[in-house]
Amino acid sequence: MLTFKLFVESVLLESAKADAPGILHTEHVADRTFDGKKEAHHALGTLEGVVSTKTPITRKIDDKMSFQVKRENDGRVGVKYKGTGSTYNYSQADIDKQHGHKPYLAGPMSHLLAHAGKVLPKEPGEYQGGFMSTPESRKEEGGKIKHTPNTLTYSADKNSEEGKKLAKSKVSMTIHTRLVGPTGKAEPITDTSGFKSHPDVHMVNHLVSKKEQTLSPEHKKQVMQHVDAAKKLMSGHSYDHLEGHKDTLRTYVNSTVDSGDRPNIEGYKAHLTARHNKEIDKLKSDKGKAAKTASRDAALAHIDNHQKEFKRSFDIHHHMQTATNLLANNLNHTAAGEFEHHIGEKKSGPEGFVANGLKIVNRQEFSKANRERGAVLKAKAEAEAAK
């Protein structure tokens, strides 16, 4: 089970702004419509491309921990936690020195160091992936072998090819990204033929074939109704009114995932007011309170002065997110991969998919469950800290 410390570090990683190599954060398709014309049309084109199968997709794997691994020119293999400030470990002594005080990192790092090199291409290279499990964190139940790296439980028939590979392995992981050049530019891995096979390493397949990606005419029509509605609203739409609101719009939209509300102007104003008031209450000086109050009032007045534009932005976001939810739901049936997926006892689809650097996730299913689990972990940690 993910510890609260690791959960917090994963959240920090997701929100990190550092110019670190690899993937730090993958945006929701719909949220890019808050960022400007170019970004909004990139998101729109991504959905159109996925529906037409012209844009390839990969499965988003709900791993326990993101890591990087590299094979040096001299053949040495190093592993590192995908967190800012972490460095490569080439020996157990390196791991003990860097992560010995954090067993929830040291344990996975040790397993990865021992086994990841067995499947890497023989040529030098650097990669990013996700740690899934080791034998002690798996269980056999009802003829299935299962592991729950994070929110999702992945299960396979123990007598299936995938189940046998998982049961026999000493570490389960996925490698989905190649890091290229001195800056570690992230390039999705679309061909795994250069990787080796080894019984000690179970590799979760992140690739989706074009056949798996193909929707039925009925499902394609459902998705495209909302894509076309968004495209129509985006024609001639201005994005200037969103300046200064990109981050708070995201936190507001995330809050509606929990509440089930459709994002709207009045809800956003209430969210923004509460956010500002919380900051105002923290301040002690009258001058500071006055400045923050003026900032709040200016932000609310800006929304009132651009009601038409904000409403259109929320309508665009709604159609883009609805299209994404429908697309994710349909892909869950055609491109789920080799595993069955559950959230708790409830059957679900996989975490989602990635296309053009954007994530195609059903926010009302996986994202909501993930946030609920995070809240439980936080509450548990706070209760333990209060003892």
C-alpha positions as CSV (number, residue, x, y, z in Angstrom):
1,M,0.0,0.0,0.0
2,L,1.2,3.5,-0.8
3,T,2.4,5.3,2.4
4,F,1.3,8.8,3.1
5,K,4.9,10.0,2.8
6,L,5.2,8.5,-0.7
7,F,1.7,9.9,-1.6
8,V,2.8,13.4,-0.6
9,E,6.0,13.1,-2.6
10,S,4.1,11.9,-5.6
11,V,1.8,15.0,-5.3
12,L,4.8,17.2,-5.1
13,L,6.3,15.6,-8.1
14,E,3.1,16.1,-10.1
15,S,3.1,19.8,-9.3
16,A,6.8,20.4,-9.6
17,K,7.8,23.2,-11.9
18,A,11.5,22.4,-12.0
19,D,13.1,21.9,-15.4
20,A,13.9,18.3,-14.7
21,P,14.4,15.6,-17.3
22,G,11.5,13.3,-18.1
23,I,7.8,13.6,-17.5
24,L,6.8,15.6,-14.4
25,H,3.1,16.2,-15.0
26,T,0.6,15.1,-17.7
27,E,-2.3,17.5,-18.2
28,H,-6.0,16.6,-18.6
29,V,-7.1,17.3,-22.2
30,A,-9.9,19.6,-21.2
31,D,-7.8,21.7,-18.8
32,R,-5.6,22.8,-21.7
33,T,-8.6,24.9,-23.0
34,F,-7.8,27.3,-20.2
35,D,-4.3,28.0,-21.4
36,G,-4.8,29.8,-24.7
37,K,-5.8,29.4,-28.3
38,K,-2.8,27.3,-29.3
39,E,-3.1,25.0,-26.3
40,A,-6.9,24.6,-26.7
41,H,-6.6,23.6,-30.4
42,H,-3.8,21.2,-29.6
43,A,-6.2,19.5,-27.1
44,L,-9.0,19.5,-29.6
45,G,-6.8,18.0,-32.3
46,T,-5.6,15.4,-29.9
47,L,-9.2,14.1,-29.3
48,E,-9.9,14.2,-33.0
49,G,-6.7,12.3,-33.8
50,V,-7.4,9.6,-31.2
51,V,-10.9,9.0,-32.4
52,S,-9.7,8.7,-36.0
53,T,-6.7,6.5,-34.8
54,K,-4.3,8.9,-36.6
55,T,-2.9,9.9,-33.2
56,P,-1.4,6.8,-31.4
57,I,-2.1,6.3,-27.7
58,T,-0.5,4.5,-24.8
59,R,-2.0,3.1,-21.6
60,K,-1.5,5.2,-18.5
61,I,-0.2,2.8,-15.8
62,D,-1.2,3.4,-12.2
63,D,2.2,2.6,-10.7
64,K,3.4,2.9,-7.1
65,M,6.5,5.0,-7.9
66,S,7.9,6.8,-10.9
67,F,11.6,6.0,-11.6
68,Q,14.4,6.5,-14.1
69,V,16.9,3.9,-15.2
70,K,19.9,4.2,-17.5
71,R,22.6,2.0,-19.0
72,E,25.9,3.8,-19.2
73,N,28.4,3.6,-22.0
74,D,30.5,1.2,-19.8
75,G,27.4,-1.1,-19.3
76,R,26.7,-0.1,-15.7
77,V,23.0,0.3,-14.8
78,G,21.8,3.0,-12.5
79,V,18.3,3.7,-11.1
80,K,16.9,6.9,-9.5
81,Y,13.6,8.1,-8.0
82,K,11.9,10.4,-10.3
83,G,11.9,13.3,-7.9
84,T,13.7,16.6,-8.0
85,G,17.1,16.4,-6.3
86,S,17.5,12.6,-6.6
87,T,20.6,11.2,-8.2
88,Y,21.4,7.9,-9.9
89,N,22.2,4.8,-7.7
90,Y,24.7,2.3,-9.1
91,S,25.1,0.2,-6.0
92,Q,23.2,-0.8,-2.9
93,A,25.6,1.4,-1.0
94,D,24.4,4.4,-3.1
95,I,20.8,3.5,-2.3
96,D,21.5,3.2,1.4
97,K,23.2,6.6,1.5
98,Q,20.6,8.4,-0.5
99,H,17.4,6.7,0.6
100,G,18.3,4.7,3.7
101,H,16.1,7.0,5.8
102,K,13.2,6.4,3.5
103,P,12.5,2.7,3.3
104,Y,9.5,3.2,1.0
105,L,11.9,4.5,-1.6
106,A,15.0,2.3,-0.7
107,G,13.0,-0.9,-1.1
108,P,11.7,-0.4,-4.6
109,M,15.1,1.1,-5.7
110,S,16.9,-2.0,-4.5
111,H,14.6,-4.3,-6.5
112,L,14.9,-2.1,-9.6
113,L,18.7,-1.9,-9.3
114,A,18.9,-5.7,-9.0
115,H,16.6,-6.6,-11.9
116,A,15.8,-3.7,-14.3
117,G,19.0,-4.0,-16.2
118,K,18.0,-7.6,-17.2
119,V,15.5,-6.2,-19.7
120,L,17.1,-3.0,-20.9
121,P,18.4,-2.8,-24.4
122,K,22.1,-3.6,-24.6
123,E,22.9,-0.1,-26.0
124,P,23.4,2.9,-23.7
125,G,20.2,4.7,-23.0
126,E,18.0,6.4,-20.3
127,Y,14.4,5.6,-19.6
128,Q,11.5,6.5,-17.3
129,G,9.0,4.0,-16.0
130,G,6.9,3.0,-13.0
131,F,7.5,0.5,-10.3
132,M,4.5,-1.9,-9.7
133,S,5.2,-4.6,-7.2
134,T,7.4,-7.4,-5.8
135,P,6.2,-10.9,-4.8
136,E,5.4,-10.0,-1.1
137,S,2.9,-7.3,-2.2
138,R,0.9,-9.6,-4.5
139,K,-1.8,-12.1,-3.6
140,E,-3.5,-15.0,-5.2
141,E,-7.3,-15.0,-4.8
142,G,-10.2,-16.7,-6.7
143,G,-7.9,-18.1,-9.3
144,K,-6.4,-14.6,-10.0
145,I,-3.0,-13.1,-9.1
146,K,-3.3,-9.5,-8.1
147,H,-1.3,-6.5,-7.1
148,T,-2.4,-3.0,-6.1
149,P,0.4,-0.5,-6.7
150,N,-1.7,2.5,-6.1
151,T,-5.5,3.0,-6.6
152,L,-6.1,0.3,-9.2
153,T,-5.9,-3.4,-8.5
154,Y,-4.5,-5.3,-11.5
155,S,-5.5,-8.9,-11.7
156,A,-4.9,-11.8,-14.2
157,D,-5.9,-15.4,-14.3
158,K,-3.1,-17.2,-12.6
159,N,-2.9,-19.8,-15.4
160,S,-2.8,-17.2,-18.2
161,E,0.4,-16.2,-19.8
162,E,0.3,-12.8,-18.1
163,G,-0.5,-14.3,-14.7
164,K,2.3,-16.8,-14.9
165,K,4.8,-14.0,-15.9
166,L,3.7,-11.9,-12.9
167,A,3.7,-14.8,-10.4
168,K,7.2,-15.8,-11.5
169,S,8.8,-12.3,-11.5
170,K,10.9,-10.7,-8.8
171,V,9.8,-7.2,-9.8
172,S,6.9,-5.9,-11.9
173,M,7.3,-2.6,-13.7
174,T,6.6,-0.6,-16.8
175,I,9.0,1.4,-19.0
176,H,7.1,3.9,-21.1
177,T,9.4,6.8,-22.0
178,R,12.9,7.3,-23.5
179,L,14.9,10.3,-22.2
180,V,17.0,11.7,-25.0
181,G,19.9,14.1,-25.1
182,P,21.6,16.2,-22.4
183,T,18.3,17.7,-21.3
184,G,16.5,14.3,-21.0
185,K,13.8,15.2,-23.4
186,A,10.9,12.8,-23.0
187,E,9.9,10.7,-26.0
188,P,7.2,8.0,-25.6
189,I,8.3,4.5,-26.4
190,T,6.2,3.2,-29.2
191,D,8.3,0.1,-30.0
192,T,9.6,-2.2,-27.3
193,S,11.3,-4.7,-29.6
194,G,14.7,-3.5,-28.4
195,F,13.9,-4.6,-24.8
196,K,14.8,-8.1,-23.6
197,S,12.6,-10.6,-21.9
198,H,13.6,-12.1,-18.5
199,P,11.6,-14.2,-16.0
200,D,12.7,-12.1,-13.1
201,V,11.1,-9.0,-14.6
202,H,7.4,-8.6,-15.4
203,M,6.9,-5.7,-17.8
204,V,3.4,-4.2,-17.9
205,N,2.6,-3.4,-21.5
206,H,1.7,0.2,-22.1
207,L,1.3,0.0,-25.9
208,V,-2.1,0.2,-27.6
209,S,-2.5,-1.2,-31.1
210,K,-4.5,0.6,-33.7
211,K,-7.1,-2.2,-33.6
212,E,-7.5,-1.7,-29.9
213,Q,-7.9,2.0,-30.4
214,T,-10.7,1.7,-33.0
215,L,-14.1,2.7,-31.8
216,S,-17.4,1.4,-33.0
217,P,-19.4,3.9,-35.3
218,E,-21.9,4.4,-32.4
219,H,-19.2,5.2,-29.8
220,K,-17.3,7.4,-32.3
221,K,-20.5,9.4,-33.0
222,Q,-21.1,9.9,-29.2
223,V,-17.6,11.3,-28.7
224,M,-17.6,13.5,-31.8
225,Q,-20.9,15.2,-30.9
226,H,-19.1,16.8,-28.0
227,V,-15.8,17.4,-29.9
228,D,-17.8,19.2,-32.6
229,A,-19.7,21.2,-30.0
230,A,-16.4,22.3,-28.5
231,K,-14.9,23.2,-31.9
232,K,-18.0,25.3,-32.7
233,L,-17.7,27.3,-29.4
234,M,-13.9,27.7,-29.9
235,S,-14.4,29.4,-33.3
236,G,-13.8,33.1,-32.7
237,H,-13.4,32.6,-28.9
238,S,-11.0,34.9,-27.0
239,Y,-8.8,33.5,-24.3
240,D,-7.5,36.9,-22.9
241,H,-10.0,36.8,-20.0
242,L,-8.3,33.7,-18.6
243,E,-5.0,35.3,-17.9
244,G,-4.3,35.0,-14.1
245,H,-7.0,32.4,-13.7
246,K,-5.3,29.3,-15.2
247,D,-4.2,27.7,-11.9
248,T,-7.3,28.6,-9.9
249,L,-9.6,27.3,-12.7
250,R,-7.8,23.9,-12.4
251,T,-8.2,23.7,-8.6
252,Y,-11.8,24.6,-9.0
253,V,-12.4,22.0,-11.7
254,N,-10.7,19.4,-9.4
255,S,-13.1,20.3,-6.6
256,T,-16.1,19.7,-8.8
257,V,-14.8,16.2,-9.5
258,D,-15.4,15.5,-5.8
259,S,-18.7,17.4,-5.6
260,G,-20.1,16.2,-8.9
261,D,-21.1,19.7,-9.9
262,R,-20.7,21.0,-13.5
263,P,-18.1,23.8,-13.5
264,N,-19.9,27.2,-13.7
265,I,-19.3,30.9,-13.1
266,E,-21.0,31.1,-9.7
267,G,-19.3,28.0,-8.5
268,Y,-15.9,29.4,-9.6
269,K,-16.6,32.7,-7.9
270,A,-17.4,30.9,-4.6
271,H,-14.3,28.8,-4.9
272,L,-12.1,31.9,-5.6
273,T,-13.7,33.8,-2.7
274,A,-13.1,31.0,-0.3
275,R,-9.5,30.6,-1.5
276,H,-8.7,34.3,-1.1
277,N,-10.5,34.6,2.2
278,K,-8.4,31.7,3.6
279,E,-5.3,33.7,2.6
280,I,-6.6,36.9,4.1
281,D,-7.3,35.2,7.4
282,K,-3.7,34.1,7.6
283,L,-2.4,37.7,7.4
284,K,-1.9,39.7,10.6
285,S,-1.3,43.2,9.3
286,D,-4.2,45.5,8.2
287,K,-2.1,46.5,5.2
288,G,-1.6,42.9,4.1
289,K,-5.3,42.1,4.6
290,A,-6.3,45.2,2.6
291,A,-4.0,44.3,-0.3
292,K,-5.2,40.7,-0.4
293,T,-8.9,41.8,-0.2
294,A,-8.3,44.2,-3.1
295,S,-6.8,41.3,-5.1
296,R,-9.8,39.2,-4.4
297,D,-12.3,41.9,-5.3
298,A,-10.4,42.6,-8.6
299,A,-10.5,39.0,-9.5
300,L,-14.2,38.7,-8.9
301,A,-14.9,42.0,-10.7
302,H,-12.9,40.7,-13.7
303,I,-15.2,37.6,-13.8
304,D,-18.3,39.8,-13.6
305,N,-17.0,42.0,-16.5
306,H,-16.4,38.9,-18.7
307,Q,-19.4,36.8,-17.8
308,K,-20.0,35.8,-21.5
309,E,-16.4,34.8,-22.1
310,F,-16.1,32.8,-18.9
311,K,-19.4,31.0,-19.6
312,R,-18.2,30.1,-23.0
313,S,-14.9,28.8,-21.5
314,F,-16.8,26.6,-19.1
315,D,-19.0,25.3,-21.9
316,I,-15.9,24.4,-24.0
317,H,-14.4,22.7,-21.1
318,H,-17.6,20.8,-20.4
319,H,-17.8,19.4,-23.9
320,M,-14.1,18.6,-24.0
321,Q,-14.3,16.7,-20.7
322,T,-17.5,14.9,-21.6
323,A,-15.9,13.8,-24.9
324,T,-12.8,12.7,-23.0
325,N,-14.9,10.7,-20.4
326,L,-16.8,9.0,-23.2
327,L,-13.6,8.3,-25.1
328,A,-11.9,6.8,-22.0
329,N,-14.9,4.7,-21.3
330,N,-15.0,3.2,-24.7
331,L,-11.2,2.6,-24.8
332,N,-11.5,0.9,-21.4
333,H,-13.4,-1.9,-23.2
334,T,-11.3,-2.1,-26.4
335,A,-7.8,-1.3,-25.0
336,A,-7.7,-2.4,-21.4
337,G,-4.7,-4.7,-22.0
338,E,-3.9,-8.0,-20.4
339,F,-5.4,-7.2,-16.9
340,E,-8.7,-6.8,-15.2
341,H,-9.0,-3.6,-13.1
342,H,-10.8,-2.9,-9.9
343,I,-11.0,0.1,-7.6
344,G,-11.6,-1.5,-4.2
345,E,-14.2,-4.2,-4.9
346,K,-15.7,-2.3,-7.9
347,K,-14.7,-3.3,-11.4
348,S,-13.3,-0.4,-13.4
349,G,-11.3,0.4,-16.5
350,P,-7.6,1.1,-16.5
351,E,-6.3,4.5,-15.3
352,G,-6.6,6.0,-18.7
353,F,-4.5,6.7,-21.8
354,V,-1.9,9.2,-23.0
355,A,-1.9,11.0,-26.4
356,N,0.3,13.9,-27.6
357,G,1.5,14.4,-24.0
358,L,-2.1,14.7,-22.6
359,K,-4.0,12.2,-20.5
360,I,-7.4,10.8,-21.5
361,V,-8.9,9.9,-18.2
362,N,-12.5,9.5,-17.0
363,R,-12.4,12.1,-14.3
364,Q,-15.7,10.9,-12.7
365,E,-14.3,7.4,-12.3
366,F,-10.5,7.1,-11.8
367,S,-9.7,10.7,-10.9
368,K,-12.4,10.9,-8.3
369,A,-11.4,7.5,-6.8
370,N,-7.8,8.6,-6.7
371,R,-8.5,11.8,-4.9
372,E,-10.8,10.0,-2.4
373,R,-8.0,7.6,-1.7
374,G,-5.6,10.5,-1.2
375,A,-7.9,12.1,1.3
376,V,-8.1,8.8,3.2
377,L,-4.3,8.5,3.3
378,K,-4.0,12.1,4.5
379,A,-6.6,11.7,7.3
380,K,-4.9,8.5,8.4
381,A,-1.5,10.1,8.5
382,E,-2.8,13.1,10.4
383,A,-4.5,10.8,12.9
384,E,-1.3,8.9,13.5
385,A,0.7,12.1,13.9
386,A,-1.8,13.3,16.5
387,K,-1.3,10.2,18.7
